[in-house]
């Protein structure tokens, strides 16, 4: 057996052992090292954070008020640019009734508001309208008298501008179907009684005198 053949056999036999030892060595890992940051001592002379309320038990830090789910904070862009974009997007879905633009009073911005006219809900026969979302909403708007009104608020925020959008959905509730002829000859009991003829005399009025 030549030296090259013996070297090849030794290498082939030792190669799987090396893989096994390498695999077993990789499975054993050192425990993770936990890093504990240094504790900063509390300075009683330091100022209290903003929003802290002094109570009988001591200073209490109030949590910030959670923003509603239908609002989003955008960067502090130009108020006119943001307002034009809001009007452009709102006009694609609703007819705008009134606009109260953002006004800067001594450098302090006021709240802007956009209100829309009521709009009937989109039915199954109006697929190009997007105010009714989903099949259930369109089916309900097809068989019921439903309208929606939108209100968009542009509120100053420390992070920029907070845009809040709310859409109110209203269902018309009538005593009877409109233009219904059934039951028109029966007595109505939903209005107050009206007495035809000469009214009863009042104090200081003689019988037969007109009121």
C-alpha positions as CSV (number, residue, x, y, z in Angstrom):
1,X,0.0,0.0,0.0
2,X,1.4,3.3,-1.1
3,X,1.7,6.3,1.2
4,X,-0.8,8.3,-0.9
5,X,-3.4,5.5,-0.5
6,X,-2.9,5.3,3.3
7,X,-3.3,9.0,3.6
8,X,-6.5,9.0,1.6
9,X,-8.0,6.1,3.8
10,X,-7.0,8.0,6.9
11,X,-8.5,11.2,5.7
12,X,-11.8,9.5,4.7
13,X,-12.1,7.8,8.1
14,X,-11.2,10.9,10.1
15,X,-13.5,13.3,8.2
16,X,-16.8,12.1,9.7
17,X,-15.3,12.1,13.2
18,X,-14.3,15.7,12.7
19,X,-17.8,16.6,11.6
20,X,-19.3,14.8,14.6
21,X,-16.9,16.6,17.0
22,X,-17.6,19.9,15.3
23,X,-21.3,19.4,15.5
24,X,-21.2,18.4,19.1
25,X,-18.9,21.4,19.9
26,X,-21.4,23.7,18.2
27,X,-24.3,22.4,20.3
28,X,-22.7,23.4,23.5
29,X,-22.8,27.1,23.9
30,X,-21.7,29.3,26.7
31,X,-24.5,30.8,28.8
32,X,-25.5,34.3,27.8
33,X,-23.9,37.2,29.6
34,X,-26.5,39.5,31.2
35,X,-25.6,43.2,31.1
36,X,-26.8,45.2,34.0
37,X,-26.6,48.9,33.3
38,X,-25.3,51.0,36.2
39,X,-28.0,52.3,38.5
40,X,-28.2,56.1,38.5
41,X,-28.9,57.4,42.0
42,X,-32.1,59.5,42.2
43,X,-31.4,63.2,42.7
44,X,-34.2,64.8,44.9
45,X,-33.1,68.2,43.6
46,X,-33.8,67.4,40.0
47,X,-37.0,68.9,38.4
48,X,-40.1,66.8,38.1
49,X,-41.0,65.6,34.6
50,X,-43.8,67.4,32.8
51,X,-47.3,66.2,33.6
52,X,-46.5,65.3,37.3
53,X,-49.3,66.0,39.8
54,X,-48.5,66.6,43.5
55,X,-50.9,64.6,45.6
56,X,-51.1,63.8,49.4
57,X,-49.0,60.7,48.9
58,X,-46.4,62.5,46.8
59,X,-45.7,63.3,43.2
60,X,-47.7,61.2,40.7
61,X,-46.9,61.1,37.0
62,X,-50.0,60.8,34.9
63,X,-49.9,58.7,31.8
64,X,-50.5,60.5,28.5
65,X,-54.0,60.4,27.1
66,X,-54.2,57.7,24.5
67,X,-55.1,58.9,21.1
68,X,-58.2,57.5,19.4
69,X,-57.8,54.8,16.9
70,X,-59.1,56.9,14.0
71,X,-56.3,59.5,14.2
72,X,-52.8,59.7,12.9
73,X,-49.9,62.1,13.6
74,X,-48.1,63.5,10.6
75,X,-44.9,65.5,10.5
76,X,-45.0,69.3,11.0
77,X,-45.6,70.3,7.4
78,X,-47.0,73.5,6.1
79,X,-50.6,73.9,7.3
80,X,-51.8,75.1,3.8
81,X,-50.3,72.0,2.1
82,X,-51.9,69.6,4.6
83,X,-55.2,71.4,4.4
84,X,-55.3,71.2,0.6
85,X,-54.6,67.5,0.7
86,X,-57.4,66.9,3.2
87,X,-59.9,68.8,1.1
88,X,-58.8,67.0,-2.0
89,X,-59.2,63.5,-0.5
90,X,-62.5,64.4,1.3
91,X,-64.0,65.7,-1.9
92,X,-63.4,62.3,-3.6
93,X,-65.9,60.7,-1.3
94,X,-68.2,63.4,0.2
95,X,-69.6,66.8,-0.8
96,X,-68.0,69.4,1.5
97,X,-70.4,71.5,3.5
98,X,-68.1,73.8,5.4
99,X,-64.4,74.4,6.0
100,X,-62.8,76.0,9.1
101,X,-59.2,76.5,8.1
102,X,-56.2,76.5,10.5
103,X,-55.5,80.1,11.7
104,X,-52.3,81.2,13.4
105,X,-53.1,83.5,16.3
106,X,-49.9,85.0,17.6
107,X,-47.9,82.0,16.3
108,X,-50.3,79.5,17.9
109,X,-52.3,77.4,15.4
110,X,-56.0,76.7,15.9
111,X,-57.9,73.6,15.1
112,X,-59.2,73.1,11.6
113,X,-62.4,71.2,10.8
114,X,-64.1,70.0,7.6
115,X,-67.8,68.9,7.7
116,X,-69.7,67.2,4.8
117,X,-73.2,67.0,3.6
118,X,-75.2,63.8,4.4
119,X,-74.7,61.3,1.6
120,X,-76.9,58.2,0.9
121,X,-75.1,54.9,1.3
122,X,-73.8,53.1,-1.8
123,X,-75.9,50.2,-3.0
124,X,-75.1,47.0,-4.8
125,X,-76.0,48.8,-8.1
126,X,-73.4,51.5,-7.5
127,X,-70.0,49.7,-7.5
128,X,-68.1,52.9,-8.4
129,X,-69.0,54.5,-5.0
130,X,-66.7,53.5,-2.1
131,X,-68.5,54.9,1.0
132,X,-70.2,51.5,1.7
133,X,-67.4,49.0,2.5
134,X,-68.0,45.3,2.1
135,X,-71.0,43.3,0.8
136,X,-72.9,43.5,4.0
137,X,-72.8,47.4,4.0
138,X,-73.9,47.6,0.4
139,X,-76.7,45.1,0.9
140,X,-78.0,47.0,3.9
141,X,-77.8,50.3,2.0
142,X,-79.8,48.7,-0.8
143,X,-82.8,47.8,1.3
144,X,-82.6,50.5,4.0
145,X,-82.4,54.3,4.0
146,X,-78.8,54.9,5.2
147,X,-76.8,58.1,5.0
148,X,-73.3,59.0,6.2
149,X,-71.7,62.3,7.3
150,X,-68.0,62.8,7.7
151,X,-66.1,65.1,10.0
152,X,-62.3,65.7,9.6
153,X,-60.3,67.6,12.3
154,X,-56.7,68.9,11.9
155,X,-55.4,69.3,15.5
156,X,-52.0,70.8,16.4
157,X,-49.8,68.2,18.1
158,X,-46.4,68.3,19.6
159,X,-45.2,65.9,16.9
160,X,-46.7,67.9,14.1
161,X,-50.4,67.6,13.1
162,X,-53.0,65.1,14.2
163,X,-55.6,64.2,11.6
164,X,-58.8,62.7,13.1
165,X,-61.5,61.4,10.8
166,X,-65.0,60.3,12.0
167,X,-67.9,59.1,9.8
168,X,-71.4,58.9,11.3
169,X,-73.8,56.4,9.9
170,X,-77.5,57.1,10.3
171,X,-80.5,54.8,9.6
172,X,-83.9,56.4,8.8
173,X,-86.7,55.3,11.2
174,X,-90.2,56.1,10.0
175,X,-93.5,55.2,11.6
176,X,-94.7,53.7,8.3
177,X,-93.3,53.2,4.8
178,X,-93.2,56.4,2.7
179,X,-96.0,56.8,0.2
180,X,-97.9,53.8,1.7
181,X,-101.6,53.7,0.9
182,X,-102.5,50.7,3.1
183,X,-104.3,51.9,6.3
184,X,-104.9,55.4,5.0
185,X,-108.6,55.2,5.9
186,X,-108.1,54.1,9.5
187,X,-107.9,56.4,12.5
188,X,-104.4,57.6,13.3
189,X,-103.2,57.5,16.9
190,X,-99.8,59.0,16.5
191,X,-100.9,62.6,16.5
192,X,-102.7,64.7,19.2
193,X,-106.5,64.9,19.0
194,X,-107.9,67.9,17.0
195,X,-111.4,69.0,17.7
196,X,-113.4,70.4,14.8
197,X,-116.1,73.0,15.4
198,X,-116.5,75.8,17.9
199,X,-113.7,75.8,20.5
200,X,-114.6,75.8,24.2
201,X,-114.8,79.3,25.8
202,X,-111.9,80.5,27.9
203,X,-111.9,82.6,31.1
204,X,-113.2,86.2,30.3
205,X,-114.9,85.2,27.0
206,X,-118.6,84.8,26.4
207,X,-120.1,81.9,24.6
208,X,-120.4,82.6,20.8
209,X,-117.5,85.0,20.6
210,X,-114.8,84.2,18.2
211,X,-111.3,83.6,19.8
